[in-house]
Amino acid sequence: MSIARIIWIVSLLAAIVLSLSGVDTGYDAAIVAILGLISGWFVDQEHRLGLLVAAIFLMSGGAAAWGGIPSIGVHLTAILGGIGGVMAAAGVTAILRRLVERLLLNKGTAG
């Protein structure tokens, strides 16, 4: 198993556990953001667009899509919101990584 896969698994599990724990450490958002930033570094170029689409969808209200389901809807919304936080932070890292790649690796080309 690759280090990238392990980091993604840990990030998603942390988002799920923090969203369901019911205990706010005060650092939950920071933990999710840092794990997302680290995870974003390991996103392959061909998966970046999918990551960005998923992050935008979840952060723009898609996480609440199952909120109306009795008994578990609140928990599903919390889980998807946490996963959306990881993906949003990973998306920022993927965007910045691509920007650095374009600036440093393609110095002589325009566009």
WOGI-V491430 format. One record per helix or strand of 2 or more residues. SS is the DSSP state (2 for helix, 1 for strand). FROM is the first residue (numbers start at 1). TO is the last residue. If there is no record, write none. Layout:
BEGIN
ss from to
SS FROM TO
SS FROM TO
END
This chain:
BEGIN
ss from to
2 3 20
2 28 41
2 45 59
2 62 64
2 73 105
END
